[in-house]
Amino acid sequence: MIHDRATDIAIQDKLKNNHCYGCGADNPLGMQIKSYWNGEVSTCTYTPRPEHCAGPTQYLYGGLIASLIDCHSVGTAMANYYDSEGRDVGDDPQIWCVTGRLTVSYLKPTPIGKPVELRATITEWTEKKTTLKCTMYSDGVATAEGEVIAIRVPSEWRD
């Protein structure tokens, strides 16, 4: 299924009471990332702000790169769990995942003055654990890649 960002609703906008700094639609001071899942690949385009710079102001801060990879991948894992249960993202009972492990390789400096695109794919998943590979691109050039292990947590985790 191909998603049209003009009409589709992002994964994060379907989740209730999500205050995560990176992906929480309910955190007005957060990054407000938007991820779109087509069942095989999820994509996210993010436009860094000038204050997201590294020491040199023309490059994106590595911690922000890690946050983007982390939040985009965990959202993808949650969307996959909903899909596997034949439910729409955000339907009750809600499905939540947390980061079990995050590794990032920085391939090239990421320019700050233009949007970046993230593409995540699932490499393995079980009932409770999903492993994902995520690559960040700037102008079509891979600048960072990460592996995320997302752990499905019980609904009481949110209480």
N, C-alpha and C positions, 0 to 999 in steps of 0.2 A: 504494500500500500504506500503510495507516494503522498506526502503531506504538503499542503499548501500553507505556508506561514501566514498568508493574508487571512485565511479563514480558520486555521487550526488554533487550538488553545494549547499553550505550553504545558508540559508536565507539571511544572512548579505552580502554575496558576490553578491547577485542579486539586492541589493538596490543601487541606484545611489546617489552620493553625500552625503554619510552618514559618518559624521565626529565624531560621538559619541565616547567618550573615551572607553566605554565598548564594544560596538558592531560595531563600524564603521570600515568598511574595508578600508575607505579612511583616517583613522587616523593611520599613521605608528607608533606613539608612544603609541597608546591605547592597550587595552587588546586583541583585535582581536578575540573575541569569535566566534565560529561557531556552529549554531543551525540547526537541521534537524527535519522537521515536517512530520509526516506520516498521518495527518488528525485526530489523536486522542491524540498522545503523541509527544512531541518534546524532543529531547535529545541534550546535549552539553557536551563535555568532555573538560576540561581545566586543563592545567598543571601550577600550581602556580610557581612563581620564588622566590628565597630566599628573595628578598626585599619585598615580600608580607606578611611578617611575622607580627605576633602580638608582644606584649612585649616579651613573650617567643618565641625564634626563631624557634621552632619546630611546631608552630601552625599558621594557616592562619588568617590574620587580618579580623575582623568582617565586616569592611566597604567594603572590597573586596568581601566577601561572599554576602553582600547585593547587590552590583553592579552586580555580576554574576546573581543572582536571578532576579533582575530588568530587565537587558538587555535581558536575555534569554526569559523571559516571555513576554516582549513587542514585541520582534521579533516573538514569537509564535502567539500573537494576530494579528499582521499584516499578517502573513501567512494565518491565518484562514479567515481574511477578503478577501484576494485574492481568496482563495479556494471557499468561499461562492459566489463570483461573477464569478466563472469559469475562472479565469485569472491566469497566472503565476506570481509568486512573482517578483516585479520589473517592470511589464508592466505599461505603461502610461495609464491613469493618475496614478501616484504613490499614494499608501496608506501609511499614517503615523499615528502612535500612540505615545502618551506621557504617562508618569506615572502619574496617578491620586492619587494613594496611594500605599505604599509599607509597609508591615509589615513582620518582620523576627523574627523567634524564633530560637535561637541557642540551639541545642539539646545536642551536645557533641563537644569538641574541634576537629577541622579539621586539621589533620596532613598536613604539608606543602610539604613534600618530595615526594608526589605522585599525580597523576591526580585525579581530582574530576569529578563526573558526575552529571549533573542536568537533572531532568525530570519534564516537565511542562505539565499540563492538564488544559483545559478550564472547569470551573465549571458553567459559565453562560455568555451569550453574547447577546447584542442587536446591533442595527445599529451603536451605538456610544460608547458603553462601553463593555469591556470584563473583566471578573474576572477569574483569573488563580491561581492555586495552583502549587507551584514549590518546589521540594525537592532536596537537595544536598546530595550526597553520597560519601563516601571515603571507598574504599575496600568493597563496598556493604552495609555499615552501614550509616544510615541517620544521618547527623551531623547538618543540618539546614533545616528549611522549611519556606516558605514565601507565602504570598498572595499578588498578584499584581492586581490593577485595572488599565487597560490600556484604555486610552481615544483616540478615533479616532479624528484626527484634520483635518480641511479642508486643501486642497493643498496650499492655500495662506500662511499657517503657515510656510512653508519652504522658502518663499520669503524674 
